[in-house]
Amino acid sequence: MLKTIVIAALIVLAIACGNESNGSAAAAPDSEDTNEFGFDVAMTAKPGSTFTIDDVKAVGWKSSKQLPADQLEGVSAVWFGYYQQKNLEVWIYKTHEDAVDLGTGPAGEIVEATRGVSGGGAGPYMKQTTHYGAYGVIGNLIVLCEVEVAVCESFANALP
């Protein structure tokens, strides 16, 4: 037990020291938001692009089901599926600006509510143990990504 506490304290100390090199927390160049531990939970990519569900499927995302879009303002479609064995929920907006203005608030709330929660709801419709650790604003899409922002980044890099 003591060994676990010492290891946890060393990890926290290492993270804190690593972020103090210039007096402020270091962040990835495209990072918009971090959690209380300094880990990225949001990213933006391809702001000039507009994607369809066919574009999303073309990069290897496997759709599981289309969900009702009536609980999210400005969304034309909501899809749940998988990319590289991780859950991804895709919200399609008309423009990148709509995704930023209308989608980042709800996406941030979902990430906050499901991070580290067991057995809770994921997106606005999912009632399972999915944990969205991050979200990405990728063109006109909001993408809720399981576990961490690297999943969103990998998905963004795969899109044309």
N, C-alpha and C positions, 0 to 999 in steps of 0.2 A: 504494500500500500504506500509506504513512504517512498519507495523507488518510483512509483507512478507519479506521485506528487512532485518529486524532484525533477523528473523528466518533463512534465508539463510546465513547470516553472522555467526550466531552461529553454524550452521552445518559445514560450511567451517572451522571455528576455531576448532571445535571438531575433525574433521578429521585431521587437521594439528597437533594438540596437540597429538593425538593418534599415529601419525607416528613418533614423535620425541623422543620417550622413550629411544632409544639407539643411537640417532643421525642420523639414516638413516631410510628410508621408510620400514615399515614392509611389507612382502609379503608372500603369501602362499608358502609352500615348493616346489610345482611343478610349480610355476608361472614363466613365462619367460618374460612377458611384462606387463606394466601397462600404463594406459592413463595419461594425464596431471593432473588428480585429484587423482591419486594413486590407482585407481580401476584396478583389473586384467582384461586383455583382451585376454590373451593367456595362454594355459596350455598344458602340455605334459603328456601322460599316455601310458603304455603298449608298450614301444619301441621295445620289442622283438616279438610282435604279428603281424600277417598278417590276415586281415579280408576281407571277400567278402561281396557283397550286401546282400546275404542270411544271413550272420551273423548279419548284421545291422537290417534286417527285423525281425530276430528272437527275438530281445529284445524289440519289440513293436514300432519300427520306421515304419511309414506308408508312403510308396512312393507315390508321386503325379505324377512325371514324370522324365524320363531320359532326360538329356540335352546333347547337343553336347560337346564333350571333346576337340575340336580342338583349343580352345582359351587359354588353360592352358597347359604349357609344361610338358610332362611326365605323364599326367593323362590318365588312361585307361577308366575311366567312371566318369560321374558327375550326381548326382541324387539330386532331390529336394523332401522334404517330411516333415513329422511332427513327433515329439516325445514329449509326455506329453504336448500336445496342444501348442507346440512351433515349429516354422519353423527351419529346419536344412537342410543345403546343404552339401552333402557328396561328397568329391573328393577322388577317389581311385587311389593310386600310387602302384607301384610294391613293394617298400620297405619303411620302416620307414625313412631311410636316404634320399630317393627321396622325401618323403613328407616334410621333414625338409628343404632340399636344394632347392627344386623347388616350394613348396607350401606355405611356411610361408610368403614370400614376398607378393605375390598376396593376401593371406588371410588377412594379416595386412592392406594392402591398402583398401580392401573392408570394413573391420571393421571401419577403420578411415573415409572412405567416407560415410558410411551409419549410423554411430552412431549419433542419434539425428536428422537425416534428414527425412523430411516428403515427401512422394510421390516419392522418388528417386529409382533408381535401387538397387537391393540387390547384388546378386552374379553376375558373369559375364553375366548371361543370363536373370535374373529376372527383370521385370519392374513392380514393385509394391511397397507397402509401408513397406516391410520387413526391419527391422533394425537388422543387425548382430552386437551385442554388444561385441562378443568375438569369438574366434576360438580355436579349440583344435587339436593338433597333437596326434592322438590316433592310435598307431601302424602305419600301412601304410596309414591311412586316415587323410585327413584334413577335419574337420567338422566346418562349419560356424554355430554359434549358436545365435538364437534370444535373445536379451535383455542382457544377462550377462554370465560370465564364469561358473557360477553354473549349467547352463543348459548343457554345455559341460562336466562338471565333473560328473553330474548325468548320462549322456549318456555313458561316459567312464566306470563308475562303473557297468553299466548294461551289458556291453560286456564281453564275457568270457575271 
